[in-house]
Amino acid sequence: MNEVFFSVILPKLTLFMDVLVHGHSGSRWLALALLVFAIVNAMLKLKSDKYEKSDEMLNLFTMVMLHIQVTLGIVLAFVTGKISYAEGWMKNPQYRFFGLEHILLMVFAAVLVTIGRKKAEKALDPAKKHKTILIWYIIVLIIIFAGIPWPFRTALGGSWF
């Protein structure tokens, strides 16, 4: 049984983990790009009397991408070695960041992007829809920036991809 595990199963798990980690880390750029694009779009159309299907789809895709990111992150939380809730885990910067700060900030951001999008969709005035998206999505962007393990945060072992 040990032979099968080490020769067949373990390499596949390692590949799966690599795909998951790089997928989560790399797709953050798509999530951030969509979020920034949605913010710029809302900013440019603040005085507009139109809220078109393309605006609605951009805001929806942004929200969906953030939800995908959170889902991948939650899966990673259960299978990665970056999180340990052993005694004294809060004293370790990496365990504290990934086990508490990163998870809470990203789930909070996904909740806020959902609330903001829903409030915008319920507004009747197109300019109000754009303003709502602008405000909520900027708040989400700030929260996400605070929760990303950037490469310059060396204690966290972050990378660009």
Secondary structure by P-SEA (a helix, b strand, c coil): caaaaacccaaaaaaaaaaaaaaaaaaaaaaaaaaaaaaaaaaaacccccccaaaaaaaaaaaaaaaaaaaaaaaaaaccccccccccccccaaaaaaacaaaaaaaaaaaaaaaaaaaaaacccaaaaaaaaaaaaaaaaaaaaaccccccccccccccc
